[in-house]
Amino acid sequence: MRRSVHVGILVLLLSAAAHGAHAQNQPQPPSAPVASPAAPAKKDQAPAPKPLRHARKVITDDDIQGIGSIYKGGGGPDLSGINDCDRNCFESVRSAARIYPGGTEWKRDLLDAIDKVRSDGPWQGLLGEFGTVRGKFCSLEQERNEELARVSDPHNVTAGEISVEEKYNRLFKSAQADLLTLYDRAHFLKQAHASSALEMAFMDLQTNRIITASCYSLSQPYRPNWESSDDP
């Protein structure tokens, strides 16, 4: 009996050894290659980020009727769309330049004219100064109204009210002198475009849009407006 038990154990051991040897002889699946870490990109090879493009505003019918830009407050109008011109703008400039409307050649000429005005650095800078002066008029108007509200009597004209009027009459005259100086400089800069009636007409349209921009109270939230006002 003991002999048969030893024989059984020996058979089991031999069977396990043979199974292990058979498993070792089986082909193993190839291991996946380990990816080497990518070399860090050189900083000088990184492409420079492209600047964000701002949406351009297209001039509408209202712009052509002596309307201005979007007035943000004391800083002056937003001039981001001052060089834009849609079909209505084209027709307004054509009419101001006294160009016969037949055909399309004048439209190509106007495209070239707008490009030349847009690329005129001194002129573009002067438009910014027009916007600043327009903002000055709007600020003075608001300040005057606020001061008058504090000193006015609904039943009588007061000495304080007259003093406020005199004060702001002087300030408005000073701002008006600044505006006239800008018109003189504009006349000088436009001489470089005197050979093109279309360029001159488009430049006049730009200054008109700025000086007729409506004023809003600085305490009010920003909202767009294209309606003209009487000042300056």
PALUMRO-985226 format. One record per residue (C-alpha): residue in one letter; x, y, z. Coordinates in steps of 0.2 Angstrom, whole numbers, plus 2048, in hexadecimal, padded with zeros to 3 digits. Layout:
% PALUMRO-985226
+--------+-----+-----+-----+
| residu |  px |  py |  pz |
+--------+-----+-----+-----+
|      a |   X |   Y |   Z |
...
+--------+-----+-----+-----+
END
This chain:
% PALUMRO-985226
+--------+-----+-----+-----+
| residu |  px |  py |  pz |
+--------+-----+-----+-----+
|      m | 800 | 800 | 800 |
|      r | 80E | 80C | 805 |
|      r | 817 | 808 | 7F5 |
|      s | 808 | 80C | 7EA |
|      v | 806 | 81D | 7F3 |
|      h | 819 | 821 | 7EF |
|      v | 816 | 81C | 7DD |
|      g | 807 | 828 | 7DB |
|      i | 810 | 837 | 7E2 |
|      l | 81F | 833 | 7D6 |
|      v | 813 | 833 | 7C8 |
|      l | 80B | 844 | 7CD |
|      l | 81C | 84C | 7CE |
|      l | 822 | 846 | 7BD |
|      s | 812 | 84C | 7B5 |
|      a | 813 | 85D | 7BD |
|      a | 826 | 85E | 7B7 |
|      a | 821 | 85A | 7A6 |
|      h | 813 | 867 | 7A5 |
|      g | 81F | 874 | 7AB |
|      a | 82C | 870 | 79E |
|      h | 81E | 870 | 790 |
|      a | 818 | 881 | 796 |
|      q | 82A | 888 | 795 |
|      n | 82C | 881 | 783 |
|      q | 81D | 88B | 77D |
|      p | 821 | 89B | 773 |
|      q | 81D | 8AB | 77D |
|      p | 814 | 8BA | 775 |
|      p | 820 | 8C8 | 770 |
|      s | 81F | 8D6 | 77D |
|      a | 819 | 8E7 | 777 |
|      p | 828 | 8F3 | 774 |
|      v | 82A | 901 | 781 |
|      a | 828 | 912 | 779 |
|      s | 837 | 91D | 77D |
|      p | 832 | 92E | 784 |
|      a | 831 | 93B | 776 |
|      a | 83F | 948 | 777 |
|      p | 838 | 959 | 77D |
|      a | 835 | 966 | 76F |
|      k | 841 | 974 | 76E |
|      k | 839 | 984 | 774 |
|      d | 840 | 98E | 765 |
|      q | 837 | 982 | 759 |
|      a | 826 | 984 | 761 |
|      p | 81B | 98E | 755 |
|      a | 816 | 99F | 75B |
|      p | 803 | 9A0 | 760 |
|      k | 7F8 | 9A9 | 754 |
|      p | 7F0 | 9B9 | 759 |
|      l | 7DE | 9B9 | 75C |
|      r | 7D4 | 9C1 | 74F |
|      h | 7C6 | 9CD | 754 |
|      a | 7B5 | 9CD | 74C |
|      r | 7B4 | 9DC | 740 |
|      k | 7A5 | 9E7 | 740 |
|      v | 79C | 9EA | 730 |
|      i | 795 | 9FB | 72C |
|      t | 783 | 9FB | 72A |
|      d | 776 | A08 | 723 |
|      d | 776 | A11 | 733 |
|      d | 789 | A14 | 732 |
|      i | 786 | A1C | 721 |
|      q | 779 | A29 | 728 |
|      g | 786 | A32 | 732 |
|      i | 787 | A25 | 740 |
|      g | 795 | A21 | 74B |
|      s | 79E | A13 | 753 |
|      i | 79A | A0A | 763 |
|      y | 79D | A16 | 771 |
|      k | 7A4 | A0E | 781 |
|      g | 7A5 | A1C | 78C |
|      g | 7B2 | A2A | 791 |
|      g | 7C0 | A21 | 787 |
|      g | 7B8 | A24 | 776 |
|      p | 7AF | A19 | 769 |
|      d | 7B5 | A08 | 765 |
|      l | 7BE | A09 | 754 |
|      s | 7C1 | 9F7 | 751 |
|      g | 7B5 | 9F7 | 742 |
|      i | 7BA | A08 | 73B |
|      n | 7C2 | A01 | 72B |
|      d | 7B3 | 9F6 | 727 |
|      c | 7A8 | 9FA | 719 |
|      d | 799 | 9F0 | 712 |
|      r | 78E | 9F2 | 703 |
|      n | 785 | A01 | 70A |
|      c | 795 | A09 | 70F |
|      f | 79C | A06 | 6FD |
|      e | 78D | A0F | 6F6 |
|      s | 78F | A1E | 702 |
|      v | 7A1 | A20 | 6FE |
|      r | 79E | A1E | 6EC |
|      s | 791 | A2C | 6ED |
|      a | 79C | A37 | 6F7 |
|      a | 7AA | A35 | 6EA |
|      r | 79E | A38 | 6DC |
|      i | 7A2 | A28 | 6D3 |
|      y | 796 | A22 | 6C6 |
|      p | 78E | A12 | 6CC |
|      g | 790 | A08 | 6BC |
|      g | 79A | 9F8 | 6BC |
|      t | 7A4 | 9F1 | 6C9 |
|      e | 7B5 | 9F9 | 6C6 |
|      w | 7B2 | A06 | 6D3 |
|      k | 7AF | 9F9 | 6E0 |
|      r | 7C0 | 9F2 | 6DD |
|      d | 7C7 | A03 | 6DE |
|      l | 7BE | A06 | 6EF |
|      l | 7C5 | 9F6 | 6F6 |
|      d | 7D7 | 9FC | 6F1 |
|      a | 7D3 | A0D | 6F9 |
|      i | 7CD | A05 | 709 |
|      d | 7DD | 9FB | 70A |
|      k | 7E7 | A0A | 708 |
|      v | 7DE | A14 | 715 |
|      r | 7DF | A05 | 721 |
|      s | 7F2 | A04 | 71E |
|      d | 7F5 | A16 | 721 |
|      g | 7FC | A16 | 733 |
|      p | 7FC | A29 | 737 |
|      w | 7E9 | A2A | 731 |
|      q | 7E5 | A1B | 73C |
|      g | 7ED | A23 | 74B |
|      l | 7E4 | A33 | 747 |
|      l | 7D3 | A2A | 747 |
|      g | 7D7 | A24 | 759 |
|      e | 7DA | A36 | 75E |
|      f | 7C9 | A3B | 757 |
|      g | 7C1 | A2D | 762 |
|      t | 7CA | A34 | 771 |
|      v | 7C3 | A46 | 76E |
|      r | 7B2 | A3F | 76B |
|      g | 7B3 | A36 | 77C |
|      k | 7B8 | A46 | 784 |
|      f | 7A8 | A4F | 77D |
|      c | 79E | A41 | 784 |
|      s | 7A6 | A41 | 795 |
|      l | 7A4 | A54 | 796 |
|      e | 792 | A53 | 792 |
|      q | 78F | A46 | 7A0 |
|      e | 799 | A50 | 7AD |
|      r | 78F | A60 | 7A8 |
|      n | 77F | A57 | 7AA |
|      e | 784 | A50 | 7BB |
|      e | 789 | A61 | 7C2 |
|      l | 77A | A69 | 7BB |
|      a | 76F | A5C | 7C4 |
|      r | 777 | A61 | 7D5 |
|      v | 776 | A74 | 7D4 |
|      s | 766 | A76 | 7C9 |
|      d | 755 | A7C | 7D1 |
|      p | 746 | A76 | 7C7 |
|      h | 73D | A87 | 7CB |
|      n | 74B | A93 | 7C9 |
|      v | 75C | A96 | 7C0 |
|      t | 769 | A96 | 7CC |
|      a | 77A | A9F | 7CD |
|      g | 782 | A8D | 7CF |
|      e | 77A | A87 | 7BF |
|      i | 780 | A96 | 7B5 |
|      s | 792 | A93 | 7BC |
|      v | 791 | A80 | 7B6 |
|      e | 78C | A86 | 7A5 |
|      e | 79A | A92 | 7A3 |
|      k | 7A6 | A85 | 7A9 |
|      y | 7A1 | A78 | 79D |
|      n | 7A0 | A85 | 78F |
|      r | 7B2 | A88 | 791 |
|      l | 7B6 | A75 | 791 |
|      f | 7AC | A72 | 782 |
|      k | 7B4 | A80 | 778 |
|      s | 7C5 | A78 | 77D |
|      a | 7BF | A67 | 777 |
|      q | 7B8 | A6F | 767 |
|      a | 7CA | A77 | 764 |
|      d | 7D1 | A66 | 765 |
|      l | 7C5 | A5F | 759 |
|      l | 7C9 | A6D | 74C |
|      t | 7DC | A69 | 74E |
|      l | 7D8 | A57 | 74A |
|      y | 7CF | A5C | 73A |
|      d | 7DD | A67 | 735 |
|      r | 7E9 | A58 | 737 |
|      a | 7DD | A4D | 72E |
|      h | 7DC | A59 | 71F |
|      f | 7EF | A58 | 71E |
|      l | 7F0 | A45 | 71F |
|      k | 7E2 | A43 | 712 |
|      q | 7ED | A4C | 705 |
|      a | 7F7 | A3C | 703 |
|      h | 7E7 | A34 | 6FD |
|      a | 7E1 | A43 | 6F2 |
|      s | 7E4 | A3A | 6E2 |
|      s | 7D5 | A2E | 6E7 |
|      a | 7C4 | A35 | 6EA |
|      l | 7BF | A24 | 6F1 |
|      e | 7CD | A24 | 6FE |
|      m | 7C8 | A36 | 703 |
|      a | 7B6 | A32 | 704 |
|      f | 7B9 | A23 | 70F |
|      m | 7C4 | A2D | 71B |
|      d | 7B6 | A3A | 71D |
|      l | 7AA | A2C | 721 |
|      q | 7B5 | A25 | 72E |
|      t | 7B7 | A36 | 737 |
|      n | 7A5 | A39 | 736 |
|      r | 7A1 | A29 | 73E |
|      i | 7AC | A2D | 74D |
|      i | 7A6 | A3E | 751 |
|      t | 794 | A3A | 750 |
|      a | 795 | A2B | 75B |
|      s | 788 | A2C | 769 |
|      c | 78C | A2E | 77B |
|      y | 787 | A23 | 789 |
|      s | 788 | A26 | 79C |
|      l | 798 | A1F | 7A3 |
|      s | 78E | A17 | 7B1 |
|      q | 783 | A0E | 7A5 |
|      p | 788 | 9FC | 79F |
|      y | 790 | 9FB | 78E |
|      r | 784 | 9F8 | 77F |
|      p | 787 | 9FC | 76D |
|      n | 77F | A0B | 765 |
|      w | 780 | A12 | 753 |
|      e | 774 | A21 | 755 |
|      s | 77C | A32 | 752 |
|      s | 77B | A41 | 75F |
|      d | 77C | A53 | 75E |
|      d | 78D | A55 | 766 |
|      p | 79A | A5B | 763 |
+--------+-----+-----+-----+
END
